[in-house]
Amino acid sequence: MAPDLNATGYIVAHHEIQVASKVSGKVAWIGVDEGSAVKRGEVLVRLEDTEYRAQVEQAKGNLANLEAKLLELEHGSRPEEVTQAHANLLQAQADLTNSSLSFDRSNSLYRNGIISRQDFDAAQYNYKDLEAIAAIGCAVAARLIAIAVRT
């Protein structure tokens, strides 16, 4: 029979291992106690994941919105959208025509010294602004009309 050995003292681990996560966060759950034996692949700690789950849900929502927009584009424009774009274009063209006449008058008045440079600049700015709006309206209308009309 082997002799019994009684001793007091501390047991010190031969290897100490540092554990770290790939992401930072608050610890939500600890699955082992200090000094417990663990096996490879065993979950030791869980971090709070509320924020990450919210980000995943937000990304899913964004994906659904983008898929809906893609489907809408693939199926074309509604007749109401085309009609509204056409009306917007006609209004922008009428405003541009009016602004062009006003600019021409202001140009003549400015050259004859009747209005100030500031008034002339304002008329020119207004004309250029409406010219850009009409160009955008034309592009939008052309795009909506080019896409097959959906019902």
C-alpha atoms as one frame of an Amber mdcrd trajectory, in Angstrom:
protein
   0.000   0.000   0.000   1.219   3.482  -0.916   1.921   5.931   1.885  -0.529
   8.813   2.374   0.764  12.301   1.976  -0.913  15.257   3.620   0.248  18.753
   2.790  -1.009  22.301   2.817  -0.235  24.957   0.220  -1.259  26.334  -3.161
  -1.520  24.681  -6.507  -0.189  26.888  -9.258  -1.148  26.326 -12.908   1.685
  25.302 -15.145   0.333  27.470 -18.019  -1.607  30.695 -17.762  -3.744  31.622
 -20.744  -5.022  35.099 -21.610  -8.587  35.180 -22.940  -9.858  38.070 -25.041
 -12.774  38.699 -27.381 -12.647  40.079 -30.914 -15.168  42.794 -29.997 -15.488
  44.929 -26.927 -18.577  44.950 -24.767 -20.059  44.307 -21.366 -20.089  40.775
 -20.000 -23.627  39.426 -19.864 -22.880  35.901 -18.606 -19.925  33.928 -17.295
 -20.196  30.178 -17.824 -17.322  28.942 -15.698 -15.840  29.660 -12.308 -12.249
  30.611 -11.730 -10.132  27.500 -11.646 -12.683  25.312 -13.460 -11.507  22.866
 -16.058 -12.672  23.798 -19.542 -12.762  21.989 -22.829 -11.884  23.239 -26.294
 -14.812  25.128 -27.869 -16.664  25.574 -24.583 -18.371  28.951 -24.171 -16.703
  30.753 -21.284 -18.296  34.204 -21.467 -21.112  35.874 -23.384 -21.090  39.575
 -24.105 -24.201  41.747 -24.270 -25.347  41.702 -27.873 -28.364  44.023 -27.830
 -26.618  46.717 -29.856 -25.319  44.210 -32.407 -28.770  42.643 -32.788 -30.251
  46.127 -33.345 -27.642  46.805 -36.024 -28.503  43.520 -37.720 -32.225  44.392
 -37.658 -31.470  47.853 -39.055 -29.395  46.328 -41.849 -32.240  43.900 -42.629
 -34.655  46.836 -42.825 -32.316  48.768 -45.135 -31.959  45.694 -47.325 -35.750
  45.289 -47.537 -36.139  48.969 -48.535 -33.475  48.672 -51.211 -35.001  45.451
 -52.548 -38.406  47.181 -52.753 -36.865  50.127 -54.635 -35.100  47.745 -57.006
 -38.350  45.894 -57.659 -40.092  49.202 -58.323 -37.395  50.240 -60.773 -37.486
  46.867 -62.501 -41.252  47.124 -62.973 -41.253  50.702 -64.206 -43.000  53.902
 -63.254 -46.654  54.299 -62.350 -48.703  56.404 -64.782 -49.285  58.972 -62.012
 -45.540  59.403 -61.537 -45.035  59.992 -65.262 -47.936  62.488 -65.353 -46.595
  64.367 -62.320 -43.071  64.477 -63.753 -44.445  65.778 -67.040 -46.451  68.488
 -65.226 -43.375  69.473 -63.203 -41.354  69.692 -66.405 -43.940  71.907 -68.110
 -44.024  74.216 -65.076 -40.211  74.402 -64.962 -40.095  75.195 -68.683 -42.708
  77.962 -68.285 -40.796  79.419 -65.337 -37.590  79.262 -67.366 -39.204  81.070
 -70.317 -40.481  83.796 -67.998 -37.112  84.094 -66.287 -35.353  84.278 -69.648
 -37.550  87.223 -70.700 -36.967  88.904 -67.355 -33.216  88.350 -67.653 -33.155
  89.823 -71.166 -35.041  92.912 -69.922 -32.698  93.247 -66.931 -29.680  92.896
 -69.197 -30.931  95.720 -71.411 -31.782  97.908 -68.422 -28.392  97.249 -66.833
 -26.503  98.129 -70.037 -28.451 101.418 -70.170 -27.612 102.176 -66.530 -31.219
 102.000 -65.344 -30.833  99.152 -62.810 -27.990  98.323 -60.441 -25.481  95.520
 -60.856 -27.107  93.809 -57.874 -30.520  93.731 -59.593 -28.921  92.418 -62.783
 -27.028  89.729 -60.824 -30.266  88.673 -59.096 -32.040  88.307 -62.472 -29.106
  86.342 -63.858 -28.991  84.074 -60.794 -32.741  83.429 -61.019 -32.436  82.538
 -64.709 -29.488  80.157 -64.129 -31.278  78.553 -61.175 -34.460  77.896 -63.186
 -32.371  76.668 -66.110 -30.842  74.007 -63.822 -34.256  73.064 -62.389 -35.677
  72.645 -65.905 -32.710  70.448 -66.888 -33.233  68.239 -63.841 -36.981  68.055
 -64.522 -36.286  67.044 -68.099 -33.894  64.298 -66.976 -36.354  62.942 -64.388
 -39.240  62.955 -66.850 -37.130  61.239 -69.504 -36.030  58.583 -67.012 -39.568
  57.901 -65.819 -40.914  57.726 -69.351 -38.043  55.516 -70.548 -38.815  52.936
 -67.869 -41.779  50.805 -68.797 -44.999  52.038 -67.216 -46.382  49.763 -64.508
 -49.998  49.621 -63.480
